[in-house]
């Protein structure tokens, strides 16, 4: 995140409008009443938003990029003349161009992290495979090391806040999220329920699930901020789910060790493979005689990352919303194996001459 704040040069009603838009974008501003007062901060600010009435040809400032002139009325020749005085290449009219100003401010508020975060997606080879539980466990494990975000993409899954015990915790779910254009991730995260430090964007028990554009925007914003973004995908792969699959660094297919489950998973793979080749398998359940987990991999193709036998203790706590995750249990172990797959392999040490 950037520590420098955009500089707004405005007063009165125009200042009030800009401050309101900045609040929506989750962007804190530095203020100056006129260009003379802005002189010492003019070149240091990552962005300057200037009321056209504050443009003054008596104040000479260095030319710089990132100057936006705001007009309270229709943009005309005089607006562009004033913009030319300060070297601005963009003039926005309020309130007509409010969404454009929101995007400009959000771009500064959510300056890209030095290292973008990974995106992980989980999907069940068949219903009840355990993909949602493994997604939640992986997000919890990821959040122990660095900030993460858990995103529920399945509107028919009953809400991923339930197994985490967050169903009564105040905060936004997908039906409450209204996105127009770019996402201000800090503002969104502040509105979400949390499991410890992990923010969870769950589907509601009623109301719509995520719209495809909104889902892509949230995942992209999470990655851009450096968070690990963990997504629980529906088996009915709609436009939004397929967009997440194409964004993901790894898509994990959770498949019970059963022949019929493998055949169902094969159909899911057929839908996924045109959108990603970054696929892996976690084999869940008790293996039947003559059907070891390795057979699941052989039938489907992607590599086997981990096995996930049932844990009675975890199953019991899921029903009560406690989500107990024993650190040495199968669920936590599988989650760590998935996260390890995302880490870059250590560089080879050159052999001594």
C-alpha positions in Angstrom: 0.0 0.0 0.0 1.2 3.5 -0.7 1.8 5.8 2.2 1.4 9.1 0.3 -2.2 10.4 -0.1 -3.8 12.0 -3.1 -3.9 15.8 -2.9 -7.2 17.5 -3.4 -7.2 21.2 -4.2 -10.8 22.4 -3.8 -13.2 24.2 -1.5 -16.9 24.4 -0.8 -19.4 22.1 -2.6 -16.8 20.6 -5.0 -14.6 19.6 -2.0 -17.6 18.0 -0.3 -18.4 16.0 -3.5 -14.8 14.8 -3.9 -14.6 13.8 -0.2 -17.8 11.8 -0.6 -16.4 9.9 -3.6 -13.1 9.4 -1.8 -15.0 7.8 1.1 -16.7 5.3 -1.3 -13.3 4.5 -2.8 -11.7 4.0 0.7 -9.1 6.7 -0.1 -7.8 9.2 2.4 -6.9 12.6 1.0 -4.5 15.4 1.7 -6.2 18.9 1.2 -5.1 22.3 0.1 -7.5 25.3 -0.5 -5.6 26.6 -3.5 -2.6 26.0 -5.7 -0.3 28.3 -3.7 -1.0 26.2 -0.6 -0.5 23.0 -2.6 3.0 24.0 -3.9 5.1 22.1 -1.3 3.0 18.9 -1.9 2.4 19.2 -5.6 5.1 16.8 -6.9 5.1 14.4 -4.0 1.4 13.4 -4.1 0.6 10.2 -6.1 -2.4 12.0 -7.6 -3.8 15.6 -7.7 -7.6 16.2 -7.9 -8.1 19.9 -8.7 -11.4 21.9 -8.8 -11.3 23.8 -12.1 -12.0 27.0 -10.2 -8.7 26.7 -8.4 -6.7 26.6 -11.6 -4.7 29.9 -11.5 -2.3 31.1 -14.2 -0.5 33.3 -11.6 0.8 30.2 -9.8 3.4 28.4 -11.8 3.9 24.7 -10.8 6.1 22.0 -12.3 4.4 19.9 -14.9 3.6 16.4 -13.7 1.4 13.3 -14.5 -1.6 12.3 -12.5 -3.5 15.6 -12.4 -7.3 15.3 -12.7 -9.5 18.5 -13.0 -13.0 18.3 -11.7 -15.8 20.4 -13.0 -19.1 20.8 -11.2 -21.0 21.6 -14.4 -20.7 20.5 -18.0 -17.2 20.2 -19.3 -16.5 22.9 -21.9 -13.8 24.8 -23.6 -13.1 26.8 -20.5 -12.7 23.6 -18.4 -10.0 22.3 -20.8 -8.3 25.8 -20.9 -8.0 25.6 -17.1 -6.8 22.0 -17.2 -4.0 23.1 -19.6 -2.8 25.6 -17.1 -1.8 22.8 -14.7 -0.9 20.2 -17.4 -3.9 18.0 -16.6 -4.9 15.5 -19.3 -8.3 14.5 -17.8 -11.3 16.5 -16.9 -14.2 14.9 -15.0 -17.7 16.3 -14.5 -19.5 15.7 -11.2 -21.8 14.0 -10.6 -21.9 12.4 -14.1 -18.3 11.1 -13.9 -18.5 10.0 -10.3 -17.7 6.4 -11.1 -14.6 7.4 -13.1 -13.3 9.5 -10.1 -14.0 6.5 -7.8 -11.8 4.3 -10.0 -9.0 6.9 -10.1 -9.0 7.3 -6.3 -9.3 3.5 -5.7 -6.3 2.9 -7.9 -4.3 5.0 -5.5 -5.9 3.6 -2.3 -5.2 0.0 -3.4 -1.8 0.5 -4.9 -0.5 -2.9 -5.9 1.5 -4.9 -3.4 5.1 -5.6 -4.3 4.2 -9.3 -4.7 0.7 -10.1 -5.9 -1.1 -12.8 -3.8 -1.9 -16.3 -5.1 -5.4 -17.4 -6.1 -6.5 -20.9 -5.1 -9.8 -22.4 -6.2 -11.4 -25.6 -4.9 -14.2 -27.6 -6.5 -15.8 -30.9 -5.6 -15.6 -33.8 -8.1 -19.0 -34.6 -6.8 -21.4 -33.2 -4.1 -20.2 -33.8 -0.6 -16.6 -34.4 -1.5 -15.3 -32.0 1.1 -14.1 -29.2 -1.2 -15.8 -26.4 0.8 -14.3 -27.6 4.1 -10.8 -27.9 2.6 -11.1 -24.4 1.0 -12.0 -23.0 4.5 -9.1 -24.9 6.1 -6.7 -23.7 3.5 -7.7 -20.1 3.9 -7.3 -20.4 7.7 -3.8 -22.0 7.3 -2.8 -19.3 4.7 -4.0 -16.5 7.0 -1.6 -17.7 9.7 1.4 -16.7 7.6 0.0 -13.7 5.7 -3.3 -11.9 5.1 -5.8 -14.1 3.2 -9.4 -13.8 1.9 -12.0 -16.6 1.7 -14.5 -16.1 -1.1 -17.7 -18.3 -1.4 -18.6 -18.6 -5.1 -21.4 -21.2 -4.6 -24.9 -19.6 -4.1 -26.4 -23.1 -3.5 -23.8 -24.1 -0.9 -25.7 -22.8 2.1 -23.1 -20.1 2.9 -19.4 -20.7 3.8 -19.9 -18.7 7.0 -21.8 -21.6 8.5 -19.0 -24.1 9.0 -16.8 -21.3 10.3 -19.4 -20.4 12.9 -19.9 -16.9 11.5 -23.6 -17.2 10.6 -24.6 -14.8 13.4 -21.6 -12.5 13.0 -22.5 -9.1 11.5 -21.1 -8.2 8.2 -21.7 -8.2 4.5 -22.6 -11.3 2.5 -22.8 -11.4 -1.3 -26.4 -10.1 -1.4 -25.2 -7.0 0.5 -22.2 -6.3 -1.8 -23.0 -3.6 -4.4 -20.1 -3.1 -6.7 -19.9 -0.7 -9.6 -16.6 -0.7 -11.4 -13.4 -1.2 -9.4 -13.3 -2.7 -5.9 -11.8 -0.9 -2.9 -10.6 -3.9 -1.1 -9.9 -2.2 2.3 -13.5 -0.9 2.4 -14.9 -4.4 1.4 -12.7 -6.3 3.9 -13.7 -3.9 6.8 -17.4 -4.8 6.1 -16.9 -8.6 6.1 -17.3 -11.0 9.1 -14.0 -12.6 10.2 -12.8 -15.9 11.6 -9.9 -14.5 13.7 -8.1 -12.3 11.2 -9.5 -14.0 8.1 -12.3 -12.1 6.3 -15.0 -14.3 4.7 -17.2 -13.2 1.8 -20.0 -15.8 2.0 -23.1 -16.3 0.0 -26.4 -15.6 1.8 -29.1 -18.1 2.7 -31.4 -15.9 0.6 -30.7 -13.4 -2.2 -28.5 -13.6 -5.2 -25.0 -15.0 -5.4 -22.0 -13.2 -6.9 -22.4 -11.6 -10.3 -19.6 -12.7 -12.6 -18.1 -9.2 -13.0 -18.3 -8.6 -9.2 -16.7 -12.0 -8.4 -13.8 -11.3 -10.8 -13.3 -7.8 -9.4 -13.1 -9.1 -5.8 -10.6 -11.8 -6.7 -8.5 -9.5 -8.7 -8.5 -6.9 -6.0 -7.5 -9.5 -3.4 -4.6 -10.7 -5.5 -3.5 -7.2 -6.3 -3.3 -6.3 -2.6 -1.0 -9.3 -1.9 -3.6 -11.4 -0.1 -3.9 -15.1 -0.6 -7.4 -15.5 -2.2 -9.1 -18.9 -1.6 -12.3 -19.5 -3.6 -14.9 -22.3 -3.2 -16.3 -22.9 -6.6 -19.7 -24.5 -7.4 -19.9 -27.7 -9.4 -22.3 -25.9 -11.8 -19.5 -23.9 -13.4 -21.1 -20.6 -14.4 -19.4 -17.7 -16.1 -18.1 -16.3 -12.8 -16.7 -19.6 -11.6 -15.0 -20.2 -14.9 -13.5 -16.7 -14.7 -12.1 -17.5 -11.3 -10.7 -20.8 -12.6 -8.8 -18.9 -15.3 -7.4 -16.4 -12.8 -6.3 -19.1 -10.3 -2.7 -20.2 -9.8 -4.1 -23.6 -8.9 -7.5 -25.3 -9.1 -7.8 -28.2 -6.7 -10.4 -30.9 -7.5 -11.5 -32.8 -4.4 -12.5 -36.3 -5.4 -13.7 -39.2 -3.2 -11.9 -42.4 -3.8 -14.8 -44.0 -5.6 -15.1 -45.0 -9.3 -18.4 -43.2 -9.7 -17.0 -40.1 -8.1 -14.1 -40.2 -10.5 -16.5 -40.4 -13.5 -18.4 -37.3 -12.1 -15.0 -35.5 -11.6 -14.1 -36.3 -15.2 -17.1 -34.3 -16.4 -16.0 -31.4 -14.1 -12.5 -31.6 -15.6 -13.8 -31.5 -19.1 -15.5 -28.1 -18.3 -12.4 -26.8 -16.5 -9.6 -27.7 -18.9 -10.4 -25.1 -21.6 -10.0 -22.4 -19.0 -6.9 -23.7 -17.0 -4.2 -26.3 -17.0 -3.2 -25.5 -13.4 -5.0 -28.5 -11.9 -4.3 -30.9 -9.0 -6.3 -33.5 -7.0 -6.9 -34.1 -3.4 -8.4 -37.6 -2.8 -11.0 -37.6 0.0 -12.8 -40.3 2.0 -11.9 -43.9 2.9 -10.2 -45.8 0.1 -12.1 -49.0 -0.8 -10.3 -52.3 -1.3 -8.4 -52.2 -4.5 -9.0 -48.5 -5.0 -6.1 -46.6 -3.5 -5.9 -42.8 -3.9 -3.3 -43.1 -6.6 -6.0 -44.7 -8.8 -7.9 -41.4 -8.6 -5.0 -39.7 -10.2 -4.5 -42.4 -12.8 -8.2 -42.1 -13.9 -8.2 -38.3 -14.0 -4.7 -37.1 -14.9 -3.8 -34.1 -12.7 -1.2 -34.8 -10.0 -2.3 -36.0 -6.5 -1.3 -33.5 -3.8 -2.8 -35.0 -0.7 -5.3 -37.5 0.8 -8.1 -36.4 3.0 -9.5 -39.2 5.2 -12.5 -38.3 7.4 -11.8 -36.8 10.8 -14.5 -37.5 13.3 -13.5 -34.6 15.5 -13.6 -32.1 12.6 -17.0 -33.4 11.4 -18.5 -33.0 14.9 -17.2 -29.4 15.2 -18.5 -28.4 11.7 -22.0 -29.2 12.9 -21.6 -26.9 15.9 -19.8 -24.1 13.9 -16.6 -24.4 15.9 -14.4 -25.5 13.0 -11.7 -27.1 15.1 -8.7 -27.6 13.0 -6.2 -29.9 14.7 -2.7 -28.9 13.5 -1.6 -32.5 12.9 -4.9 -33.7 11.6 -5.6 -34.8 8.0 -7.5 -31.6 7.1 -4.7 -29.2 8.2 -2.1 -31.5 6.6 -3.9 -31.5 3.3 -4.3 -27.7 3.4 -0.6 -27.2 4.0 0.2 -29.6 1.1 -1.9 -27.4 -1.2 -0.3 -24.2 0.0 3.2 -25.8 -0.4 2.4 -26.4 -4.1 2.1 -22.7 -4.6 5.5 -21.9 -3.2 8.3 -21.6 -5.8 10.8 -24.4 -5.8 14.2 -23.5 -4.2 16.8 -22.5 -6.7 19.3 -25.3 -7.5 22.7 -24.8 -6.0 25.4 -25.0 -8.7 27.7 -27.9 -8.3 31.2 -27.1 -7.2 33.7 -27.0 -10.0 
